[in-house]
Amino acid sequence: MRIGLSAVVMTLKDRRAVVLTTQTEDGVRALPFGPFDPARDRTFERALRDFVTDQTGFRLGFVEQLYTFGDAGRASPRAAPGPDQMREVSVGYLALTSEAAAPPAHDAQWTPVFDIFPWEDRRCGRSTLQGSVIGALLSWAGADERRLGRARALFALTPDHRWNEERVLERYELLYEARLVAEAWRDARQTPHDVPPLPGAVMGSDHRRILATGLGRLRSKLKYRPVLFDLTPESFTLSELQAAAEAVSGLTLHKQNFRRAVERAGLVEPTGRMSSATGGRPAELFRFKGLDPETGAAPGLSLPAQR
């Protein structure tokens, strides 16, 4: 068995959540990925940092381990190259940065997250795409109550179910099981028939699954840790902060409720400066107050209901 390391590196660019990707030999996007060599690498994290820099020219800041991916039958863990064809498992990591500088490596780029998971963007309500996702899922489920129940719960198909933005991986796994994403056909070495795969950029190996885990983790952490400020510049307007939260959560947030939530949490303080970049009236600039010096902690932000 061989161990590989995958990095979900996320930031914000032009008010969109983006992820750092490279290009595979097949021409599809992939997460930065590399093997762990126990004879050379002292720790997983050190190995991760080194190969991400080697592949993309980008140096990681905040990093936390996500999950170990080891299911057989998926493109990852794939058989490692060479005559032994060892099974390969992947340890995924989430990394955040506030700078979307162009990666120096020629095949590395920032890819919009909702280009990969378009059904996760609910900011415009139920779109034509989401309608096609629902139609395809219901067709697949048929009269199977178990399938119908999962589809209803994960995609909030009835008034009894509320959309839970954190369940990114479960939604992707359901679409994979229903063979509504291209990776399901690729892993089965079959050509799609009947219903074509849904829109959404295909990723190499099992990297869309790993990215789904990272996006779900980040959305969850928004509510109990101040991770949003790991993605924002040092100073920002409250409108920019709300746009950042919406870009990650995929939700349209109520403006006044969001501002009240920020005020109650006590996470930001005014800088005494104004921004004229809004194109209208100058807006007050704020900054993150930082962690509590006594506890070393700070709360997250609640996400008010959609308008």
Backbone hydrogen bonds, N-H to C=O, Kabsch-Sander energy under -0.5 kcal/mol:
donor,donor_aa,acceptor,acceptor_aa,energy
2,R,87,R,-2.8
4,G,89,V,-3.1
5,L,34,G,-3.1
6,S,91,V,-2.3
7,A,32,P,-2.1
8,V,6,S,-0.5
8,V,93,Y,-3.2
9,V,7,A,-0.9
10,M,8,V,-0.6
10,M,95,A,-2.8
11,T,18,V,-2.0
13,K,16,R,-2.8
16,R,13,K,-1.1
18,V,11,T,-2.7
19,V,111,T,-2.5
20,L,9,V,-2.5
21,T,109,Q,-2.9
22,T,30,A,-3.1
24,T,28,V,-2.8
27,G,24,T,-1.6
29,R,202,V,-0.8
30,A,22,T,-2.1
34,G,5,L,-1.9
36,F,3,I,-2.8
37,D,35,P,-0.6
40,R,37,D,-1.2
41,D,37,D,-3.7
47,A,43,T,-2.0
48,L,44,F,-2.7
49,R,45,E,-2.7
50,D,46,R,-2.1
51,F,47,A,-2.5
52,V,48,L,-2.3
53,T,49,R,-1.8
54,D,50,D,-2.2
55,Q,51,F,-2.7
56,T,52,V,-2.5
57,G,52,V,-0.5
57,G,53,T,-1.9
58,F,52,V,-0.7
60,L,58,F,-0.5
62,F,96,L,-0.7
64,E,94,L,-2.2
66,L,92,G,-3.4
67,Y,92,G,-0.8
69,F,67,Y,-0.6
69,F,90,S,-3.7
70,G,68,T,-0.6
74,R,71,D,-0.8
80,A,86,M,-3.4
85,Q,82,G,-0.7
88,E,78,R,-0.7
89,V,2,R,-2.3
90,S,69,F,-2.3
91,V,4,G,-2.7
92,G,67,Y,-3.0
92,G,90,S,-0.6
93,Y,6,S,-2.1
94,L,64,E,-3.2
95,A,8,V,-3.2
96,L,62,F,-1.0
97,T,10,M,-1.7
105,A,56,T,-1.8
108,A,105,A,-1.2
109,Q,21,T,-2.3
111,T,19,V,-3.0
111,T,109,Q,-0.7
113,V,17,A,-2.7
115,D,112,P,-1.3
116,I,112,P,-0.6
116,I,113,V,-1.1
117,F,113,V,-2.1
120,E,117,F,-1.9
121,D,118,P,-1.3
122,R,120,E,-0.9
122,R,250,G,-2.3
125,G,122,R,-1.8
127,S,125,G,-0.9
131,G,127,S,-2.1
132,S,128,T,-2.0
133,V,129,L,-2.4
134,I,130,Q,-2.5
135,G,131,G,-2.5
136,A,132,S,-2.4
137,L,133,V,-2.5
138,L,134,I,-2.7
139,S,135,G,-2.0
140,W,136,A,-2.1
141,A,137,L,-2.7
142,G,138,L,-2.2
144,D,141,A,-2.3
145,E,143,A,-0.8
148,L,144,D,-2.6
149,G,145,E,-2.6
150,R,146,R,-1.9
151,A,147,R,-2.4
152,R,148,L,-2.7
153,A,149,G,-2.2
154,L,150,R,-2.7
155,F,151,A,-2.2
156,A,152,R,-0.5
157,L,152,R,-1.5
161,H,158,T,-2.1
165,E,163,W,-0.7
167,R,164,N,-1.7
168,V,166,E,-1.2
171,R,167,R,-1.8
172,Y,168,V,-2.3
173,E,169,L,-2.9
174,L,170,E,-2.0
175,L,171,R,-2.2
176,Y,172,Y,-2.4
177,E,173,E,-2.7
178,A,174,L,-2.2
179,R,176,Y,-1.5
180,L,175,L,-3.2
181,V,175,L,-0.6
184,A,181,V,-1.3
185,W,181,V,-0.8
186,R,182,A,-2.3
187,D,183,E,-2.9
188,A,184,A,-1.2
189,R,186,R,-1.3
190,Q,185,W,-2.5
195,V,193,H,-1.9
198,L,180,L,-3.4
201,A,115,D,-2.5
204,G,29,R,-2.6
207,H,204,G,-2.2
210,I,206,D,-1.6
211,L,207,H,-2.6
212,A,208,R,-2.2
213,T,209,R,-1.8
214,G,210,I,-2.1
215,L,211,L,-2.9
216,G,212,A,-2.3
217,R,213,T,-2.2
218,L,214,G,-2.4
219,R,215,L,-2.5
220,S,216,G,-2.0
221,K,217,R,-2.5
222,L,218,L,-1.5
223,K,220,S,-1.4
224,Y,221,K,-1.1
225,R,221,K,-2.6
227,V,225,R,-1.6
229,F,226,P,-1.3
230,D,227,V,-1.8
231,L,228,L,-1.4
236,F,286,F,-2.1
241,L,237,T,-2.0
242,Q,238,L,-2.3
243,A,239,S,-2.3
244,A,240,E,-1.9
245,A,241,L,-2.1
246,E,242,Q,-2.5
247,A,243,A,-2.2
248,V,244,A,-1.6
249,S,245,A,-2.6
250,G,246,E,-2.4
253,L,251,L,-0.6
254,H,305,A,-0.8
258,F,254,H,-2.7
259,R,255,K,-2.2
260,R,256,Q,-2.2
261,A,257,N,-2.2
262,V,258,F,-2.3
263,E,259,R,-2.3
264,R,260,R,-2.7
265,A,261,A,-2.1
266,G,262,V,-1.1
267,L,262,V,-1.0
269,E,287,R,-2.2
271,T,285,L,-2.5
272,G,285,L,-0.5
275,S,283,A,-3.6
279,G,276,S,-0.9
283,A,275,S,-2.4
285,L,273,R,-2.5
286,F,236,F,-3.5
287,R,269,E,-2.1
289,K,267,L,-3.2
292,D,297,A,-3.0
296,G,292,D,-3.1
300,G,223,K,-0.6
301,L,222,L,-3.1
307,R,252,T,-0.5
